[in-house]
Amino acid sequence: MLQEFFENIADFKILMKTHQVVVSGSLVLQLLLPRDRISWPVTDMDIYVPCGTGQHIANYLNIKGYSNITETLPPHTRYQFSQSHIHNVMTFTRLQRTIDVIVSISSNPLLPIFCFHSTTVMNYFNADIFFSAYPSLTTNFKALINPFRFESSKPTSVFKRCLDKYVACGFLFAFNPNAWDVASNKTVHECQEDYNCPHRMRTSVDNGCFRFNFGDSNGLHSDDMADDIGPPVTWMLGGHMCNSENMSHSFLSTLS
């Protein structure tokens, strides 16, 4: 996958380690889902970096032959910066490849990932670890819509196009798992207890996540796995409670 963007993958992995770079977005789904179910080509990559490292990453990409074509500052309709923990976005191209560098507002590059439109793309990999926040949903082509994106604005046409991309691959979207439980006559999940419930407080090192270490280290515990990219992230999607009209507020935080 990385060889589509860099001739020297080992060199890029060093950059990932030294500057806490993670790769996320639709590209990462190719590590989790059957290739015959994914309809988009490997031409775009989103990399997430801590605040203050953007210029170094830009210099690296320039050396590798990428040209910086745009830098997007808030506000912007695609990323909705005020809600997304994004400081700025830089776009680079080389031949038929495009790389977006998304700079976090904090020292933790993961925060923007948990502000995505849905759980479909709450996945990432760095030099050592592949991570998925909602693996059991994602591998079954189901996803929760992130109500965090609606607390101060209505869904936009850009948001709809994001979802349409995954609907075309067979994904089913809902605000809570009850929509699928009832439709399939399954036992309705226990609100605030199930890891896939949007009202359960989650962390990036809890047992609802999937983490696979493909790096050089052996025997890593879940807490150790988070050390490469900073402290664990804590989040709750929130929205309408699964069994009532009451609301729970979205939450996202990290120790940084």
Disulfide bonds with the S-S distance in Angstrom:
none
